[in-house]
Amino acid sequence: MSGISTHVLDTARGQPAAGIVVVLEGQAPTGWSELARGTTDVDGRIPALWSGAVTGVGEYRLRFEVAAYFGRVGQPVFYPEVVIHVRLDSASGKFHLPLLLNPYGYSTYRGS
């Protein structure tokens, strides 16, 4: 795998969501382990959350800590954390995993 990136858009406010901590975890036989951590920039992006090689194909998850963001922008906190759990079946390629966020819902997709 050549990389994992993400970005967060606040669809309720119509703008990028800056300052959200995102934790990348990989699943191991003993449970989940943290691989990387970053914070979204003013454009809501973390362009290289993981730029190193990930050993093998497997399951990964991105944990978006959104409670503090919603508190800063004066929105209610219904989902304090959003988790995107993916199974990557290719050990090469770029994986962009965006999050479209609002106080009462979210969606995601595999971007390019």
N, C-alpha and C positions, 0 to 999 in steps of 0.2 A: 504494500500500500504506500503510495507516495504522499498521502496527506489527507487531513480532515480539516475542513473549514466550516464556519457557520456565520450566520448573521440573524439579527432579530429586528423585526419591524413591528412597531406598535400600531396595529390597524385602527384602533379607536382614535388615536391622535394623528394618524397619518404621517408618522415620521419614524426614523430609526430609534431603537431603544439602546441608549448608551449606558454604560456602567453596570451591566449585568454580568455577574460571575458565572462562568460555564466550566464545568468539570467533566473531563473525558475519562471514562473508566473502561477497562477491559475485563472480560470474564475469564477467570482462571479456575482450575480445579478446586481451589480453596475459597472461591468467592470472587467478588469484584475488587479490583485494585485501581487506584488512581494512576493514570498515565500522563495527564497534562491538565493544566488549569489556565484560564485566561479571563479577561474582562473585555466586554464589547467596547469598541471605540466610539467616537462621536457619530460615526456612520453606522453604528450598530453591528460592526463586523469584528470578527476575529479571523483574519485571513489565513493564519497558519496555526490553528490550535494544536495540531499534531503534524509536524513536517518530517519526522523520522520514519523509519521503517517499523511497521508493526509486525511482530512475529506471527505469521500465520493468519489464516482465515478464521473468523469467529464472531462472537457477539460483543457489542460495544454499546455504551450508552452515554449520552450527553445529559448532564443535569444542569438545568438553568435555574439559578437561584433568583427568582423574580420578585419575591416579597419586598425587598429593599427598594427595588426600582419603582414598584407601584406606590410605596410609601412616599418616595421622593416626588412623584408626579401627582400626588393627591388622589390616587384611585384606590378603590377597595381591593383588599387582598383576598381573593377567593381561592386561587391556586398559588400557594407560596413557593412551589417548586414545580417545574415541568421537566419530565424525563422523556427523552427520545431514545428508545431501545431499538437497535438495528442489528441485523445479521448480515455481515459483509461476506460475500461469497467469492471475492476476488482479492488476491494479495497484491494487486497492482491497480493503479488508477487514482483518481482524485475523487474524494467524496465530500460534497458540499451539502450540509444538512441545515437548512434555514428553519427559523421558527417565526410564524406569524402569530402575534400575541394581542390579546385584549383582556380586560379585567375578568371576563366571564367565559373565555374560550381561547383555544389556540388550534393551529394546524401546522403541518410540516410536510415536506416533500423532499425528494432527492433532487437537488439542484445540479448545476454544472459549473 
